[in-house]
């Protein structure tokens, strides 16, 4: 019995000794273990992965289309047209410029008078004058072979206006009312003293300072009232009385 007790005692003592030796040896083993090799970090930069942020619907933008893709035009900002009454467009109305519808005679006299087509005398008057242009002067003549100044005015007035003028320039001067030179109208008569001091020449005012007459040197032609020759010999301007025009 004593032997068993001693054996049990030594067994317990050995167990305690073994446990204490393990608790002392473990830290020494940890200290003596070599440190694990640390792999150095790469110095190259590491980019952060993009983080998707949920944006509100109003601030989200669509992807940019490629250059060859057309995008729809933005809707104009304004009130809704769903409740508006449709308005029919009004067609533009305009008159074509007269130069586009002008006759050859009008274009001719626009050049001769150095004026716009809109400023020309009535086309009917020009059409009565034009056949006489270039007809030579002949004293006492009244035809296309030769005509004098008063016969020319008499022919034109009778053909265009239907008015019968006296035959000579002096008689026509006496027949007409005086007209203001600063307010001349097409169809007014201009009287000149080309021979002596009394009226001996007459012409028809056309506008823009120009008049048509049967000139001794050039026949039926257009001249300028500011020509020094005619300025020096000017007598008066006349207008057929309204009573005679009826």
Secondary structure as GFF3:
##gff-version 3
##sequence-region A 1 246
A	DSSP	alpha_helix	2	32	.	.	.	ID=ss1
A	DSSP	three_ten_helix	57	59	.	.	.	ID=ss2
A	DSSP	alpha_helix	98	101	.	.	.	ID=ss3
A	DSSP	alpha_helix	104	112	.	.	.	ID=ss4
A	DSSP	three_ten_helix	117	119	.	.	.	ID=ss5
A	DSSP	alpha_helix	123	130	.	.	.	ID=ss6
A	DSSP	beta_strand	142	143	.	.	.	ID=ss7
A	DSSP	beta_strand	146	147	.	.	.	ID=ss8
A	DSSP	alpha_helix	149	156	.	.	.	ID=ss9
A	DSSP	pi_helix	157	161	.	.	.	ID=ss10
A	DSSP	alpha_helix	169	175	.	.	.	ID=ss11
A	DSSP	beta_strand	177	179	.	.	.	ID=ss12
A	DSSP	three_ten_helix	181	183	.	.	.	ID=ss13
A	DSSP	beta_strand	189	192	.	.	.	ID=ss14
A	DSSP	beta_strand	201	207	.	.	.	ID=ss15
A	DSSP	beta_strand	210	215	.	.	.	ID=ss16
A	DSSP	beta_strand	219	224	.	.	.	ID=ss17
A	DSSP	alpha_helix	228	233	.	.	.	ID=ss18
A	DSSP	beta_strand	234	239	.	.	.	ID=ss19
A	DSSP	alpha_helix	242	245	.	.	.	ID=ss20
###
